[in-house]
Amino acid sequence: MIALKSTKEHRLHRLYGAHTSIAGGFVRAVERAVACRFTAAQIFVKNNKQWMAPAPVAVEEAKAFRDAQAKEDLFVCGHSGYLINLGSGDPEMIAKSIASLTAELERAELLGLPFVVHHPGSPGKDGEEVGLERITARMKEILKATKKAKVRVALECTAGQGGQLGWRLEHLRELMSRIAVPERLGVCLDTAHLFAAGYDLRTRADYDKTMKEIESVIGAERVLCFHLNDSKVPFASRKDRHENLGEGEIGLDAFKWLVTDPRWKKVPMILETPKGEEMAEDVENWAKLLPFMK
């Protein structure tokens, strides 16, 4: 595994990394991220293609993970599974989704994660307002069931593919307003999703316009995380296809502006770009940006 040539200044002041595998156990995710010299990582808290984990997280395993994370001074957040859809109108899907996300938040709390990134959901052909109502009601139920937990939900902006809500910033604002549990909610912004949804980043003027809209509609204080992904698909295509930084339709300049933007200096930035098991591509992507990060 190759490592990033990061400096002490980078490690002291910036949170940067990539989605990292938990294969072999949660502690292995810490080891993988640290081997790359990252200061942040994102993990699934269980198999992302299963509704429920086959077994709970053992207390000893959770403690080992928290201890390893603290020892290495590594920031780690979670991401929810891909099967969950709180916007669905299907009774079986609803029940499974509520149970699955509730269990994931409980696992994240045991692991000491500050938040779990979550796609809001799709109502299919039932319409935006119906979807917002469904997601609001079900998220309220989940947060009530986990009311003793501190872990937050970071609602992720989407590309809008498959009827997913969250492709407009106003969807995220509306959900946070309706759910009305501010201490448990925030937002994750994915650059590829923003771009595919119609928020341009390619020129400095476009970047500034989009960032100002984020501040106006969401509020900078509600942004818990950025996903740094270039886009394989054209602007406003409403499709979700990630590409390595500088190799897609967005281009490298937008990411340079993002990592040097003082508004986001303390916000974790996580890659979800294509890669192999050794994470060499993640290191190569961050090597393009680290020289600009002060």
Beta strands, then each sheet from edge to edge (+ up, - down):
strand 1: 16-19
strand 2: 40-44
strand 3: 75-79
strand 4: 115-118
strand 5: 152-156
strand 6: 185-190
strand 7: 223-228
strand 8: 230-231
strand 9: 242-243
strand 10: 269-271
sheet 1: 1+ 2+ 3+ 4+ 5+ 6+ 7+ 10+ 1+
sheet 2: 8+ 9-
end
